[in-house]
């Protein structure tokens, strides 16, 4: 588009009714709507996992991942 460009940055995730929470060795999708599907993406857009439960797989790769579900997406940093 015409005009000055904003500096590069990582945008904040869209606020969703659900959120990620670390519980011990697993990530839990709190307030996850029953029967809905989530997708876990790499930053390059590759689907790493899909599920319908409120718990993400334990063997997540390190780095920044995107969890997409109803109402938006949230970033997840796995160290």
Secondary structure, DSSP 8 states (H G I E B T S, - for coil): --S-------------SSEEEEETTEEEEET--TT--EEEE-TTS-EEEEESSSB--S---SEEEEEEETTEEEEEEE-
